[in-house]
Amino acid sequence: MEVMLFAGLKEMAGQGRILIDTPASLTAGDLKKRIYAQYPSLDGEVFQVACNEAFVKDEHNINEHDEVALIPPVSGG
């Protein structure tokens, strides 16, 4: 599964897209665990999972053809 990274996550991984070995379907929470395992530079980082341009909760099912992105927290004023 291809996952897009934004902002600081992109810098930490050294690339804007990463490939994650996944089954055809998994939850967003399971995806986070796989990302932490496959990309140690992102381990412990806080981010939201977006699926098909909408933020999703950890229990949301993601399919292999969904567009997936990781969005770090945004601060500002």
Biopython code that builds the backbone (N, CA, C, O; Angstrom):
import numpy as np
from Bio.PDB.StructureBuilder import StructureBuilder

atoms = [
    (1, "MET", "N", (0.852, -1.169, 0.000)),
    (1, "MET", "CA", (0.000, 0.000, 0.000)),
    (1, "MET", "C", (0.899, 1.234, 0.000)),
    (1, "MET", "O", (1.862, 1.311, 0.763)),
    (2, "GLU", "N", (0.580, 2.181, -0.849)),
    (2, "GLU", "CA", (1.316, 3.441, -0.884)),
    (2, "GLU", "C", (0.648, 4.434, 0.059)),
    (2, "GLU", "O", (-0.571, 4.604, 0.037)),
    (3, "VAL", "N", (1.461, 5.089, 0.887)),
    (3, "VAL", "CA", (0.956, 6.048, 1.864)),
    (3, "VAL", "C", (1.683, 7.361, 1.662)),
    (3, "VAL", "O", (2.913, 7.395, 1.613)),
    (4, "MET", "N", (0.928, 8.446, 1.545)),
    (4, "MET", "CA", (1.513, 9.777, 1.379)),
    (4, "MET", "C", (1.822, 10.376, 2.752)),
    (4, "MET", "O", (1.071, 10.190, 3.710)),
    (5, "LEU", "N", (2.940, 11.096, 2.827)),
    (5, "LEU", "CA", (3.356, 11.759, 4.061)),
    (5, "LEU", "C", (3.384, 13.261, 3.852)),
    (5, "LEU", "O", (3.699, 13.736, 2.761)),
    (6, "PHE", "N", (3.060, 14.002, 4.888)),
    (6, "PHE", "CA", (3.044, 15.452, 4.790)),
    (6, "PHE", "C", (3.835, 16.082, 5.921)),
    (6, "PHE", "O", (4.027, 15.484, 6.979)),
    (7, "ALA", "N", (4.291, 17.309, 5.673)),
    (7, "ALA", "CA", (4.993, 18.161, 6.654)),
    (7, "ALA", "C", (6.183, 17.441, 7.279)),
    (7, "ALA", "O", (6.997, 16.853, 6.567)),
    (8, "GLY", "N", (6.287, 17.484, 8.597)),
    (8, "GLY", "CA", (7.430, 16.915, 9.298)),
    (8, "GLY", "C", (7.599, 15.420, 9.093)),
    (8, "GLY", "O", (8.721, 14.915, 9.130)),
    (9, "LEU", "N", (6.502, 14.705, 8.878)),
    (9, "LEU", "CA", (6.598, 13.266, 8.645)),
    (9, "LEU", "C", (7.364, 12.980, 7.358)),
    (9, "LEU", "O", (8.152, 12.038, 7.288)),
    (10, "LYS", "N", (7.126, 13.794, 6.356)),
    (10, "LYS", "CA", (7.833, 13.660, 5.077)),
    (10, "LYS", "C", (9.333, 13.858, 5.282)),
    (10, "LYS", "O", (10.146, 13.118, 4.729)),
    (11, "GLU", "N", (9.687, 14.848, 6.069)),
    (11, "GLU", "CA", (11.100, 15.126, 6.346)),
    (11, "GLU", "C", (11.748, 13.993, 7.140)),
    (11, "GLU", "O", (12.881, 13.607, 6.849)),
    (12, "MET", "N", (11.050, 13.460, 8.131)),
    (12, "MET", "CA", (11.596, 12.385, 8.959)),
    (12, "MET", "C", (11.848, 11.114, 8.159)),
    (12, "MET", "O", (12.846, 10.424, 8.367)),
    (13, "ALA", "N", (10.937, 10.813, 7.245)),
    (13, "ALA", "CA", (11.068, 9.597, 6.435)),
    (13, "ALA", "C", (12.004, 9.813, 5.249)),
    (13, "ALA", "O", (12.482, 8.850, 4.650)),
    (14, "GLY", "N", (12.269, 11.082, 4.907)),
    (14, "GLY", "CA", (13.141, 11.378, 3.780)),
    (14, "GLY", "C", (12.478, 11.172, 2.434)),
    (14, "GLY", "O", (13.155, 11.090, 1.409)),
    (15, "GLN", "N", (11.156, 11.087, 2.431)),
    (15, "GLN", "CA", (10.408, 10.907, 1.187)),
    (15, "GLN", "C", (8.936, 11.243, 1.414)),
    (15, "GLN", "O", (8.454, 11.208, 2.546)),
    (16, "GLY", "N", (8.231, 11.566, 0.342)),
    (16, "GLY", "CA", (6.836, 11.958, 0.430)),
    (16, "GLY", "C", (5.854, 10.813, 0.354)),
    (16, "GLY", "O", (4.671, 10.979, 0.651)),
    (17, "ARG", "N", (6.342, 9.641, -0.045)),
    (17, "ARG", "CA", (5.483, 8.452, -0.141)),
    (17, "ARG", "C", (6.272, 7.250, 0.357)),
    (17, "ARG", "O", (7.464, 7.105, 0.082)),
    (18, "ILE", "N", (5.574, 6.392, 1.097)),
    (18, "ILE", "CA", (6.205, 5.164, 1.560)),
    (18, "ILE", "C", (5.335, 3.983, 1.146)),
    (18, "ILE", "O", (4.130, 4.129, 0.943)),
    (19, "LEU", "N", (5.946, 2.831, 1.026)),
    (19, "LEU", "CA", (5.226, 1.601, 0.719)),
    (19, "LEU", "C", (5.168, 0.750, 1.982)),
    (19, "LEU", "O", (6.180, 0.541, 2.650)),
    (20, "ILE", "N", (3.979, 0.266, 2.297)),
    (20, "ILE", "CA", (3.764, -0.547, 3.484)),
    (20, "ILE", "C", (3.277, -1.917, 3.045)),
    (20, "ILE", "O", (2.336, -2.023, 2.258)),
    (21, "ASP", "N", (3.916, -2.965, 3.550)),
    (21, "ASP", "CA", (3.444, -4.323, 3.280)),
    (21, "ASP", "C", (2.198, -4.561, 4.118)),
    (21, "ASP", "O", (2.258, -4.552, 5.347)),
    (22, "THR", "N", (1.062, -4.775, 3.447)),
    (22, "THR", "CA", (-0.198, -4.947, 4.154)),
    (22, "THR", "C", (-1.040, -6.024, 3.489)),
    (22, "THR", "O", (-0.822, -6.364, 2.326)),
    (23, "PRO", "N", (-1.999, -6.555, 4.228)),
    (23, "PRO", "CA", (-3.011, -7.396, 3.590)),
    (23, "PRO", "C", (-3.936, -6.501, 2.764)),
    (23, "PRO", "O", (-3.794, -5.279, 2.793)),
    (24, "ALA", "N", (-4.869, -7.086, 2.038)),
    (24, "ALA", "CA", (-5.770, -6.313, 1.182)),
    (24, "ALA", "C", (-6.632, -5.336, 1.974)),
    (24, "ALA", "O", (-7.073, -4.322, 1.432)),
    (25, "SER", "N", (-6.875, -5.626, 3.244)),
    (25, "SER", "CA", (-7.691, -4.752, 4.083)),
    (25, "SER", "C", (-7.156, -4.805, 5.510)),
    (25, "SER", "O", (-6.773, -5.868, 6.001)),
    (26, "LEU", "N", (-7.134, -3.657, 6.165)),
    (26, "LEU", "CA", (-6.720, -3.577, 7.562)),
    (26, "LEU", "C", (-7.307, -2.311, 8.162)),
    (26, "LEU", "O", (-7.831, -1.461, 7.442)),
    (27, "THR", "N", (-7.220, -2.186, 9.475)),
    (27, "THR", "CA", (-7.737, -0.978, 10.115)),
    (27, "THR", "C", (-6.657, 0.096, 10.124)),
    (27, "THR", "O", (-5.474, -0.195, 9.946)),
    (28, "ALA", "N", (-7.074, 1.330, 10.330)),
    (28, "ALA", "CA", (-6.122, 2.435, 10.415)),
    (28, "ALA", "C", (-5.161, 2.218, 11.585)),
    (28, "ALA", "O", (-3.982, 2.555, 11.486)),
    (29, "GLY", "N", (-5.653, 1.660, 12.687)),
    (29, "GLY", "CA", (-4.797, 1.364, 13.831)),
    (29, "GLY", "C", (-3.727, 0.330, 13.493)),
    (29, "GLY", "O", (-2.573, 0.463, 13.899)),
    (30, "ASP", "N", (-4.119, -0.701, 12.748)),
    (30, "ASP", "CA", (-3.152, -1.714, 12.316)),
    (30, "ASP", "C", (-2.135, -1.104, 11.355)),
    (30, "ASP", "O", (-0.955, -1.451, 11.394)),
    (31, "LEU", "N", (-2.589, -0.200, 10.498)),
    (31, "LEU", "CA", (-1.682, 0.465, 9.571)),
    (31, "LEU", "C", (-0.624, 1.253, 10.347)),
    (31, "LEU", "O", (0.557, 1.213, 10.002)),
    (32, "LYS", "N", (-1.042, 1.965, 11.387)),
    (32, "LYS", "CA", (-0.092, 2.721, 12.212)),
    (32, "LYS", "C", (0.984, 1.796, 12.778)),
    (32, "LYS", "O", (2.168, 2.129, 12.739)),
    (33, "LYS", "N", (0.583, 0.640, 13.302)),
    (33, "LYS", "CA", (1.543, -0.316, 13.869)),
    (33, "LYS", "C", (2.540, -0.781, 12.814)),
    (33, "LYS", "O", (3.731, -0.901, 13.098)),
    (34, "ARG", "N", (2.063, -1.042, 11.599)),
    (34, "ARG", "CA", (2.946, -1.484, 10.516)),
    (34, "ARG", "C", (3.913, -0.369, 10.111)),
    (34, "ARG", "O", (5.081, -0.626, 9.820)),
    (35, "ILE", "N", (3.419, 0.860, 10.094)),
    (35, "ILE", "CA", (4.279, 1.996, 9.741)),
    (35, "ILE", "C", (5.391, 2.142, 10.770)),
    (35, "ILE", "O", (6.556, 2.298, 10.404)),
    (36, "TYR", "N", (5.045, 2.092, 12.055)),
    (36, "TYR", "CA", (6.058, 2.208, 13.102)),
    (36, "TYR", "C", (7.095, 1.093, 12.985)),
    (36, "TYR", "O", (8.283, 1.331, 13.201)),
    (37, "ALA", "N", (6.655, -0.124, 12.646)),
    (37, "ALA", "CA", (7.571, -1.260, 12.541)),
    (37, "ALA", "C", (8.483, -1.146, 11.312)),
    (37, "ALA", "O", (9.674, -1.448, 11.393)),
    (38, "GLN", "N", (7.928, -0.713, 10.183)),
    (38, "GLN", "CA", (8.698, -0.661, 8.942)),
    (38, "GLN", "C", (9.517, 0.611, 8.794)),
    (38, "GLN", "O", (10.497, 0.627, 8.049)),
    (39, "TYR", "N", (9.136, 1.676, 9.488)),
    (39, "TYR", "CA", (9.834, 2.953, 9.391)),
    (39, "TYR", "C", (10.156, 3.464, 10.796)),
    (39, "TYR", "O", (9.430, 4.302, 11.331)),
    (40, "PRO", "N", (11.239, 2.962, 11.395)),
    (40, "PRO", "CA", (11.592, 3.345, 12.772)),
    (40, "PRO", "C", (11.748, 4.851, 12.980)),
    (40, "PRO", "O", (11.564, 5.342, 14.094)),
    (41, "SER", "N", (12.085, 5.585, 11.923)),
    (41, "SER", "CA", (12.222, 7.040, 12.074)),
    (41, "SER", "C", (10.885, 7.704, 12.412)),
    (41, "SER", "O", (10.863, 8.834, 12.901)),
    (42, "LEU", "N", (9.781, 7.017, 12.156)),
    (42, "LEU", "CA", (8.453, 7.559, 12.469)),
    (42, "LEU", "C", (7.879, 7.001, 13.767)),
    (42, "LEU", "O", (6.811, 7.425, 14.207)),
    (43, "ASP", "N", (8.593, 6.041, 14.388)),
    (43, "ASP", "CA", (8.089, 5.402, 15.595)),
    (43, "ASP", "C", (7.869, 6.440, 16.688)),
    (43, "ASP", "O", (8.761, 7.230, 16.999)),
    (44, "GLY", "N", (6.685, 6.429, 17.259)),
    (44, "GLY", "CA", (6.351, 7.345, 18.334)),
    (44, "GLY", "C", (5.803, 8.681, 17.871)),
    (44, "GLY", "O", (5.317, 9.465, 18.686)),
    (45, "GLU", "N", (5.872, 8.954, 16.574)),
    (45, "GLU", "CA", (5.329, 10.215, 16.055)),
    (45, "GLU", "C", (3.800, 10.171, 16.085)),
    (45, "GLU", "O", (3.194, 9.127, 15.846)),
    (46, "VAL", "N", (3.205, 11.284, 16.373)),
    (46, "VAL", "CA", (1.748, 11.388, 16.408)),
    (46, "VAL", "C", (1.276, 11.887, 15.054)),
    (46, "VAL", "O", (1.803, 12.867, 14.526)),
    (47, "PHE", "N", (0.282, 11.211, 14.495)),
    (47, "PHE", "CA", (-0.287, 11.641, 13.223)),
    (47, "PHE", "C", (-1.701, 11.113, 13.080)),
    (47, "PHE", "O", (-2.094, 10.155, 13.745)),
    (48, "GLN", "N", (-2.450, 11.745, 12.211)),
    (48, "GLN", "CA", (-3.794, 11.307, 11.852)),
    (48, "GLN", "C", (-3.708, 10.538, 10.541)),
    (48, "GLN", "O", (-2.901, 10.868, 9.672)),
    (49, "VAL", "N", (-4.531, 9.527, 10.405)),
    (49, "VAL", "CA", (-4.640, 8.810, 9.143)),
    (49, "VAL", "C", (-5.825, 9.395, 8.384)),
    (49, "VAL", "O", (-6.921, 9.531, 8.927)),
    (50, "ALA", "N", (-5.589, 9.736, 7.128)),
    (50, "ALA", "CA", (-6.666, 10.186, 6.247)),
    (50, "ALA", "C", (-6.856, 9.114, 5.179)),
    (50, "ALA", "O", (-5.886, 8.608, 4.615)),
    (51, "CYS", "N", (-8.094, 8.780, 4.912)),
    (51, "CYS", "CA", (-8.437, 7.775, 3.913)),
    (51, "CYS", "C", (-9.418, 8.413, 2.940)),
    (51, "CYS", "O", (-10.499, 8.858, 3.326)),
    (52, "ASN", "N", (-9.023, 8.449, 1.677)),
    (52, "ASN", "CA", (-9.865, 9.066, 0.646)),
    (52, "ASN", "C", (-10.259, 10.493, 1.034)),
    (52, "ASN", "O", (-11.414, 10.898, 0.906)),
    (53, "GLU", "N", (-9.256, 11.241, 1.515)),
    (53, "GLU", "CA", (-9.360, 12.658, 1.841)),
    (53, "GLU", "C", (-10.229, 12.982, 3.052)),
    (53, "GLU", "O", (-10.732, 14.098, 3.176)),
    (54, "ALA", "N", (-10.407, 12.006, 3.949)),
    (54, "ALA", "CA", (-11.153, 12.245, 5.187)),
    (54, "ALA", "C", (-10.396, 11.607, 6.350)),
    (54, "ALA", "O", (-9.908, 10.483, 6.237)),
    (55, "PHE", "N", (-10.301, 12.328, 7.466)),
    (55, "PHE", "CA", (-9.667, 11.752, 8.643)),
    (55, "PHE", "C", (-10.494, 10.571, 9.132)),
    (55, "PHE", "O", (-11.724, 10.610, 9.122)),
    (56, "VAL", "N", (-9.794, 9.508, 9.565)),
    (56, "VAL", "CA", (-10.492, 8.313, 10.043)),
    (56, "VAL", "C", (-9.978, 7.924, 11.422)),
    (56, "VAL", "O", (-8.866, 8.282, 11.812)),
    (57, "LYS", "N", (-10.800, 7.189, 12.148)),
    (57, "LYS", "CA", (-10.423, 6.676, 13.466)),
    (57, "LYS", "C", (-9.675, 5.354, 13.297)),
    (57, "LYS", "O", (-9.687, 4.753, 12.223)),
    (58, "ASP", "N", (-9.031, 4.917, 14.364)),
    (58, "ASP", "CA", (-8.217, 3.699, 14.313)),
    (58, "ASP", "C", (-9.004, 2.460, 13.894)),
    (58, "ASP", "O", (-8.425, 1.543, 13.312)),
    (59, "GLU", "N", (-10.284, 2.407, 14.168)),
    (59, "GLU", "CA", (-11.070, 1.217, 13.827)),
    (59, "GLU", "C", (-11.586, 1.217, 12.377)),
    (59, "GLU", "O", (-12.208, 0.249, 11.942)),
    (60, "HIS", "N", (-11.330, 2.284, 11.645)),
    (60, "HIS", "CA", (-11.780, 2.386, 10.247)),
    (60, "HIS", "C", (-11.042, 1.366, 9.368)),
    (60, "HIS", "O", (-9.821, 1.240, 9.455)),
    (61, "ASN", "N", (-11.786, 0.639, 8.523)),
    (61, "ASN", "CA", (-11.176, -0.318, 7.602)),
    (61, "ASN", "C", (-10.648, 0.395, 6.368)),
    (61, "ASN", "O", (-11.349, 1.192, 5.744)),
    (62, "ILE", "N", (-9.397, 0.096, 6.025)),
    (62, "ILE", "CA", (-8.749, 0.649, 4.840)),
    (62, "ILE", "C", (-8.529, -0.491, 3.857)),
    (62, "ILE", "O", (-8.049, -1.559, 4.235)),
    (63, "ASN", "N", (-8.878, -0.266, 2.604)),
    (63, "ASN", "CA", (-8.686, -1.262, 1.555)),
    (63, "ASN", "C", (-7.492, -0.896, 0.693)),
    (63, "ASN", "O", (-7.067, 0.260, 0.676)),
    (64, "GLU", "N", (-6.954, -1.861, -0.017)),
    (64, "GLU", "CA", (-5.711, -1.662, -0.766)),
    (64, "GLU", "C", (-5.799, -0.574, -1.833)),
    (64, "GLU", "O", (-4.763, -0.032, -2.220)),
    (65, "HIS", "N", (-6.973, -0.237, -2.317)),
    (65, "HIS", "CA", (-7.090, 0.772, -3.371)),
    (65, "HIS", "C", (-7.474, 2.155, -2.843)),
    (65, "HIS", "O", (-7.671, 3.082, -3.629)),
    (66, "ASP", "N", (-7.581, 2.301, -1.524)),
    (66, "ASP", "CA", (-7.893, 3.594, -0.930)),
    (66, "ASP", "C", (-6.678, 4.520, -1.019)),
    (66, "ASP", "O", (-5.533, 4.068, -1.022)),
    (67, "GLU", "N", (-6.948, 5.808, -1.091)),
    (67, "GLU", "CA", (-5.885, 6.807, -1.017)),
    (67, "GLU", "C", (-5.640, 7.088, 0.471)),
    (67, "GLU", "O", (-6.548, 7.502, 1.192)),
    (68, "VAL", "N", (-4.410, 6.859, 0.913)),
    (68, "VAL", "CA", (-4.094, 6.984, 2.339)),
    (68, "VAL", "C", (-2.988, 8.016, 2.539)),
    (68, "VAL", "O", (-2.007, 8.047, 1.796)),
    (69, "ALA", "N", (-3.162, 8.854, 3.552)),
    (69, "ALA", "CA", (-2.160, 9.877, 3.864)),
    (69, "ALA", "C", (-2.011, 9.960, 5.387)),
    (69, "ALA", "O", (-2.939, 9.671, 6.142)),
    (70, "LEU", "N", (-0.816, 10.363, 5.803)),
    (70, "LEU", "CA", (-0.541, 10.614, 7.216)),
    (70, "LEU", "C", (-0.358, 12.110, 7.404)),
    (70, "LEU", "O", (0.446, 12.739, 6.716)),
    (71, "ILE", "N", (-1.109, 12.672, 8.340)),
    (71, "ILE", "CA", (-1.098, 14.111, 8.578)),
    (71, "ILE", "C", (-0.679, 14.362, 10.020)),
    (71, "ILE", "O", (-1.346, 13.893, 10.942)),
    (72, "PRO", "N", (0.429, 15.104, 10.237)),
    (72, "PRO", "CA", (0.840, 15.415, 11.607)),
    (72, "PRO", "C", (-0.065, 16.496, 12.197)),
    (72, "PRO", "O", (-0.784, 17.179, 11.467)),
    (73, "PRO", "N", (-0.025, 16.647, 13.520)),
    (73, "PRO", "CA", (-0.800, 17.721, 14.144)),
    (73, "PRO", "C", (-0.347, 19.076, 13.610)),
    (73, "PRO", "O", (0.823, 19.277, 13.283)),
    (74, "VAL", "N", (-1.290, 19.984, 13.530)),
    (74, "VAL", "CA", (-0.993, 21.326, 13.016)),
    (74, "VAL", "C", (-1.105, 22.311, 14.162)),
    (74, "VAL", "O", (-2.074, 22.290, 14.920)),
    (75, "SER", "N", (-0.117, 23.168, 14.284)),
    (75, "SER", "CA", (-0.198, 24.217, 15.301)),
    (75, "SER", "C", (-0.163, 25.566, 14.591)),
    (75, "SER", "O", (0.285, 25.683, 13.450)),
    (76, "GLY", "N", (-0.625, 26.526, 15.267)),
    (76, "GLY", "CA", (-0.626, 27.861, 14.668)),
    (76, "GLY", "C", (-1.611, 28.753, 15.385)),
    (76, "GLY", "O", (-2.182, 28.389, 16.413)),
    (77, "GLY", "N", (-1.792, 29.913, 14.829)),
    (77, "GLY", "CA", (-2.685, 30.838, 15.505)),
    (77, "GLY", "C", (-3.414, 31.701, 14.562)),
    (77, "GLY", "O", (-4.211, 32.539, 14.983)),
]
sb = StructureBuilder()
sb.init_structure("model")
sb.init_model(0)
sb.init_chain("A")
sb.init_seg("    ")
for serial, (resi, resn, name, xyz) in enumerate(atoms, 1):
    if name == "N":
        sb.init_residue(resn, " ", resi, " ")
    sb.init_atom(name, np.array(xyz, "f"), 0.0, 1.0, " ", f" {name:<3s}", serial, name[0])
structure = sb.get_structure()
